[in-house]
Amino acid sequence: MIATDQELKITRERVSYLVDLLARLRVSSRPEELALVSSGYRAEVERMQREVLDYLTQPATAKAG
């Protein structure tokens, strides 16, 4: 769970890194293995994106506490 703006920044950087990794895997992996090698990264991106959205849709005053 993201609790501060600094954690938000780090999480967004990690999401960006993993999305770039998925883009590279899409090109370098054989079609029949892509789903297997990318599924874990995709799940992690989706989880972190939910955390980012949860954090960003909370009032700023709730974040400070």
Secondary structure as GFF3:
##gff-version 3
##sequence-region A 1 65
A	DSSP	alpha_helix	5	28	.	.	.	ID=ss1
A	DSSP	alpha_helix	31	56	.	.	.	ID=ss2
A	DSSP	alpha_helix	60	64	.	.	.	ID=ss3
###
